[in-house]
């Protein structure tokens, strides 16, 4: 029987382990101001987090994760470099699967250190892998930074790159945009009619609402410029397709990506970072020759990871959510830092699932 | 115990439901004064009428407090994420047809699809400093639909009535609401996105999968379903 007491005990042990590795234990309130999280994640967070409110403070959210409050705490008065650990409940609304927990204990380890990002990535991964030692888990890794570098360096217009970048974490919409910019999908009839019209605003509909004529005109100008721009080349498209389908053990993935960089030279700095990370992981004793790397991994999670990403999955329990996840979120510190920024990487474990697996493996 | 049938307590939905049952030889009627929510069932023994707000019928069915109930597909899908595990569709009643759609101002010449809506939302947020607001009372259905379509930079604002007016009043930039003829949308200078159909709804008779049935009730239910199928 996995009681709450046992889970808390396991959580305390994990936190102590991270403290021994040099982290400072931190606490964050369970009720978080909803505005920050809504601003970061948008409407999607409402489907995943519990929102409550009172007349004085307005909307509050039951902590859906620790990362945001820990980053805020660090940006306000953290010394540098810093390592933090925490343990406590997180709350996730479940609207589709009644078997998924809506409240569970999470233990985390976060590193804010600008000296050597590859070493920090390896440190977080290795510490979490060690904490999970003995459980039959499959580790998956990826790197969102490679895809972002590929998009940023495309030989196409800035608005197109911005639109693709905005949808890095929505693979379906990303693909639809990419196909359109490459001229692979036909122009929708309404769009063709709009572009052909001498005066698209001559329809006579009264102007209502806050999105006004200037907004509409600005978008039509963007659409016209886009229609005049050359499609993304077959060469770059082939490079992106090859990149997105890379799925091999780490050293082979790197080799494969180096080949792809012949067509997409803009990813080379990101690949140098991957190479440094592989070396740092190896130095930490991680068996990188058996570690999976998927270039598309991590694109459907909450949109703040922008570099290294990883997850640990129970091989014999595909019904379970990942036992541990983590990654690099430099951009999040920029958005929460009011001008300040610091490279950051971290990961979380679920002690309740660890106990469940340990029990079923006896 | 008797078999409980939940029916909307007022308006055209109630009248048409009564007419639908009447055609099948079962007479539903309200009793007492106009203001009293009590009713009776003639033409079959062992069935009692429960008059409820249409919006509460999905929950009452899911909780098993009524055995059968008439309400719209839209309300069932919005309020019960796992509706097909809790409810069973008995019959579509052929009235109360309405589509849940996304509509934007007709003056948005640049917006015809969800793809356009997404791009418009990005531009709107950059220029006006907040997300594009979509007024609705169908939060879950609309959010799921837009998430699936990969639309970002919007926010839902709650509107329990007169939703078509929110754009002109500048409390929202777009709406997601039910429409049957599109008349109200046109009158409020709104147009439907060409791929903005979220759900087709109509008045439907549902059976609760969770309501406890005694042996006698079971017989009544079988008899009733048999009569309604004709």
Interface residues (C-beta under 8 A of the other chain):
Chain A: X38 X42 X43 X44 X46 X47 X95 X96 X98 X163 X166 X167 X170 X172 X173 X174 X176 X188 X190 X191 X194 X197 X200 X201 X203 X205 X206 X207 X208 X209 X210 X211 X213 X214 X215 X216 X218 X219 X220 X222 X223
Chain B: X81 X82 X105 X106 X107 X108 X109 X110 X111 X112 X113 X115 X116 X118 X119 X120 X122 X123 X124 X127 X128 X131 X132 X139 X140 X143 X144 X146 X147 X149 X150 X151 X152 X153 X154 X155 X156 X167 X168 X170 X173 X189 X191 X194
